[in-house]
């Protein structure tokens, strides 16, 4: 992995972390962010890290752990939000 690839990978991790900080803030305000393409970005990032040598993987590890924490928190918030709508959806279906 070149220094340029290492730097761009770290930049992408940072950008994704910022994206999920913003997404969480918007969700807390009752808004949703457009998630179009995020899955591809994360899959690409995972592939790059998977193919990196162990030394570089160790460099990425703390930032990836932080990103995973943000993803987990966002998923939890989405599930909680979804649960608030499910009883309404069920009631509407029974009418």
Secondary structure, 3 states (H helix, E strand, C coil): CCHHHHHHHHHHHHHHHHHHHHHHHHHHCCCCCCCCCHHHHHHHHHHHHHHCCHHHHHHHHHHHHHHHHHHHHHHHHHHHHHHHHHHHHHHHHHC
